[in-house]
Amino acid sequence: MKISALDLKKQIAPIRPELDSAIKEIIDSTSFILGAGVDRFERRAAEYSGAKYAVGVSNGTDAISLALLALGIKAGDGVICPAFTYYATAGAVANIGARPVFADIDKKTYNLSPESVEKILSRKSKFKIKAIVPVHLYGACAEMGGIVRLARKYKIKIIEDNAQSFGAEYKGQKAGTLGDCGTVSFYPGKNLGAFGDAGMVLTNNKETAEKLKILRNQGNEDRYYHIMLGRNNRLDTLQAAVLEVKLKYLDSWNKARQEVARYYDRNLSGLNILLPVIPAYSTHVYNQYVIRTPLPNKLFLEHMQAKGIDARIFYPLPLHLQKCFKYLGYKTGDFPEGEKAAKQTLALPIYPDLTKEEKDYIIQSIKEFIGGK
C-alpha cells in the first residue's frame, strides 16, 4: 500500500467547481495584483481569526520579516526564536539583518519554553533583544501566557509564527492574535493552503497594519511615491481567491484531522511511544501528528517508507546546528531538548481524507517496528 503525506487531489475534488469559478472571476477581471479579491479575503481572514486587521503577503517567511520591520526591528537587534522549528522562522530574522537568538523547547509540546526564554532575557548580552517569535508548532499553541508576561516585563515585541496552526486556539482566542503580530503561511501543505506561495500578517494595531501594506508594496503610499524602503511581498489575487473559497471549509477539515488524531491516539496508546500532548490551554489542529520513540527516528522512517508510508522527520537538525547559522557561535549541547526531538520524532500522515484501511495500515506498521525492537 502507498500512503502519501498529503493528498491534495482528494481535498480539491469536492470543491473544484467553486475554485474554478473563483479563478475564472479573477481571470475575467484581469485584476491580478492587490485586486478586490485580496481585500475581500483579508476581511474574511480577519473575521475568522478575530484580528482587527489582516494583511495578505507573498508567503509565510516574508510575513515574519515584514512584521519585524513594521514593529521597528532593525539590523543588529536580537530576536528570540526556538532552536527546533523550520528554517523560515530564524531565516526571516536574519534576512533583515537582525540576529536570531535561539532558545530551547518544552520536551512534551515541542514549543518554545518560557523558562529557556527567561534565562536569555535575564542575562547580559552584547546586543539588545527587541522581539520574540514563538512558533505554534505542528498545530498547537505555545504557552503564550508566560511569553506575554516576559515580553511585557522586558518590553519586547511578540510576533507569533502561526504557519502550522491557523485555526488553533489559546484559551479560546485564535492563535496569531495574542502578540503584536501573528504570521500565517498558506503554503499548499498547510491546513489552509493556496495553489502556490501565499501568507498573511494579523494584527490589532491600525498603524502596524497600514505600515505592513506600504512595506509589502515597494514602500508605496501612492503609486510612484515611495515613503519608505519597501519590498515586493504582495499577495496575488488568484491566491486570495483560492484561499477565500477554502477558508469556508477550514474548520471542518481541522475537525477531520482531529478525528484522525483521536483514532491514532486510541490505537497507539500503550506502546513505547510518546503521542502528541495537547496542553490544557490549547486546541490542536494537527498540521502534523508527531510521535516520539527512544529509537532513532531515521530507522523508524526507513521502516515506514519501506512499507510505502510517506512519514516525515520534522526536523532532522536543529537550527543552532545548521551551517547557515554557524556564525552565531552555538554548539551541540546548547539546546538539549531540541536536539533530542530532532533525533526521536516522526510525523505520520494526518490529512482529513485518510481511509480507515490506510489508518489501520499505518498503525500496524508502527506496531511492527516498535514490537520488533
Order of alpha helices (4+ residues) and beta strands (2+ residues): alpha-alpha-alpha-beta-alpha-beta-alpha-beta-alpha-beta-alpha-beta-beta-beta-beta-beta-alpha-beta-beta-alpha-alpha-beta-alpha-alpha-beta-alpha
